[in-house]
């Protein structure tokens, strides 16, 4: 009985993925990938600048002591 439910669940999942889900086009995927890459670079740059700033601030602080 439980096996029938599992099989029915798998069949329903397959049908939903095949007939009801709207998959993005190749162009939409490329545009999304570009946006993710640019956002990642911007975030990495911000983190890098924060790291350099705190490093210099701490060097200044410890040189005063």
QUINORGI-V81254 format. One record per backbone hydrogen bond with DSSP energy under -1.0 kcal/mol. NH is the residue of the N-H (numbers start at 1). CO is the residue of the C=O. If there is no record, write none. Layout:
nh->[NH	NH]
co->[CO	CO]
//
This chain:
nh->[5	6	7	8	9	10	11	12	13	14	15	16	17	18	19	20	21	29	30	31	32	33	34	35	36	37	38	39	40	41	42	43	44	45	46	47	48	49	50	51	52	53	54	55	56	57	58	59	60	61	62	63	64]
co->[1	2	3	4	5	6	7	8	9	10	11	12	13	14	15	16	16	25	26	27	28	29	30	31	32	33	34	35	36	37	38	39	40	41	42	43	44	45	46	47	48	49	50	51	52	53	54	55	56	57	58	59	60]
//
